[in-house]
Amino acid sequence: MIRKILIVIFFALTIITTAQAKEIGGVNLPDTIMSGKEHLVLNGAGLRKKFFVKAYAGGLYLKTKEDSAKKIVNADEPMAIRLQFIYDGVSCKQLVEGWNEGFANATMGNPGPIKERADTFNSFFTEDARKGDIYDIVYAPGEGVYVSIKGKLMGTIKGLDFKKALFAIWLGEKPVDTSLKQGMLGK
């Protein structure tokens, strides 16, 4: 009887520990984050790799789990992407080049309608990303996309169209990293 109780306690603790964070690439992403008054749950996570180098762990947070990238990108509801850097020294120039390539892919080569807002987004990245740095990209309907770097709010960019293009960098038809997209979708 005591053995059965210990087994039940062991599995309960395992489930609780697993629910608190997801370890990926040596990084623990929290199970939930806040978007205003909304609790968002970790939908899935993956690693951004470039030439076999692990750049960052990325987690997608939604109100409820969803595995359709198209639904997520088009949804006008609270959501967030957290990037926690693993590689020490991703230059701000590399980040901006990556964002611009992602915006071009997300808009099928026509970033014109969001160009000014994409430039504002890019202006937030003035320092190189270091190991352990956390970047939060949080969308709040009617308010826009909030960008925080290392816990500091850099600014807000309005527009559902901008949010769609931004989230399509990771979840669109031509994502920055296919395996990261699959991980964020929980697959």
N, C-alpha and C positions, 0 to 999 in steps of 0.2 A: 504494500500500500504506500509506504513512504517513497519507494522507488518511483511509483507512478506519479506521485505528487511532485517529486523532483524533476521528472521528465516534463511534466506540464509547465512547471516554473521555468525550466530551461528554454522550452519553446516559446513561452510568453515573453521572456526577456530577449530572445533572439528577434522576435517579431517587433518588439518595441524599439530595440536598437536599430534594426534595419529601417524602420519607419522614420527615425529621427534624421537620418542623413544617408546620402548615396555617395559611396566612395568610387571615384573614377580618376585614374591617372595619378593617384596619391593625393587627390583633393576630395574633401568632404563637402558636398553640396547639401544645403538644408532641405528638409522634406517640405517645408512651407516657407513662404515669404509674404510680406504684406504689400498690398497696393492700395494706398489710402486706408479704407476700412475693410477691404476685401482680403481674405486669406486665400492665397493661391497655392496650389499643390504642385509638387514636382511631377511633371508629365513624363519626363525622360531626360537623359543626359548622354553626352558623348564627348569625344575628344576631337579637337581641331588639330589636324596634323598637316604639316607642309614638309615635303621631302623627308619623311620619316622622323621629323622632329615634332614632339608634342608641344603645341603652342599654348593651348588653354583647354580647360574643361568647360563645357557649356551646358547649362540646364534650362529647360523650358518650363515655365510655371503658368498654370491655367486654373480657372475656377473649378472645372471638372476635367477629368482625363479625356483626351481625344487623340485619335491616331490618323486623322485626315489632315494633311498639311494644308490643303486648299481651304478647308473650313477654318482652320486656325488663322491662316493669313488673312482671310476675308472677314473674320469675326470682329464686330465692334463691341468688344467686352474686355474687361481687365485681363492683362497677361504680362508676363515678364520674361526676359532672358537674362541669365546671370552668366558672366564669363569670369572664370578665375584662372589667372595665368600660371602656367607651369614653367614655361620657358622664360629665362631671365634676359630681358633686353630686346623685346620686339619694339622697333623704333616707331615713333609717332608717324614718320613718313610711310613705313610699311603698313601701319594700321589704316591710314587715310587711303593709300593705294588699294588696299583690300576692300575698304568700304565702297570706294568708287567703282571698282570692278563688280562688286556685289549689286550696287544700285543699277549699273548698266545691265547686268543679267536679269535683275528683278523687273526692270521696265522694258525688257526686250529691245534694249539699245536706244531707248528714248527717255532719258532721265530729265529732259527739259522741264516738265511740269513740277518736278520736285527739286530741281537743281539748287535753287536758292536755299531751301531748307536742308538739303544734303550738305551744302557748303557750311551752313550753321552747325550741323551735326559734326562735320569734320573739324570745325574750329575748336571743339571741346577736347580734342586729342593733341595736347601740346607737349606731353611728356612721354618718354618711352615706358612701355609696360614692363614691369618687373615681376619676378616670381612672387606669387601670393597676392598680387593686386586683384581687386574685384571690381568689375564693371557691371552695373545694373542698368538695363534698358527696360523701362516699365511703361506700359501703355494704360492710360486711364481714359475711357470714353468721354468725349466732350472737352477734355483737357489737353490731351496730346501725349507725346512720348517724353518721359523724364529720363535724363541720362545722369547717372551718378558714377563717379570714378573714385575709388578708395573712400567711399562714404560721403563724398562731397557732391552736392547737386551742382551739375555744370550748367543745366538749362533744360528748357522744355520746348519741344517742337510740335506745333499743332498740325492736325489734319489726319483723317483716316487714310487718305491716299499715301501719305508719307509712312504711316505705320505699316501699311500693307507692303510697301517697297522694302522697308527696313527689315521686317520679319521674314520676307521672302529671300533675303540674303542667306538665311540658314534653312528656310523651309520651302523655297520656291522650286520651279522646274529646273533651274540651274543653280543649285545650292553651292555655297563655298566649299562644302565637304559632304559628300553623300553619306558616309558612315556617321558623321555627326548629326545629319538630318534624321537618319534612321534611329539613332540613339535618343534624340529629342522627342521623337514620336513614340518612344517606348517600345521599339521593335528590335 
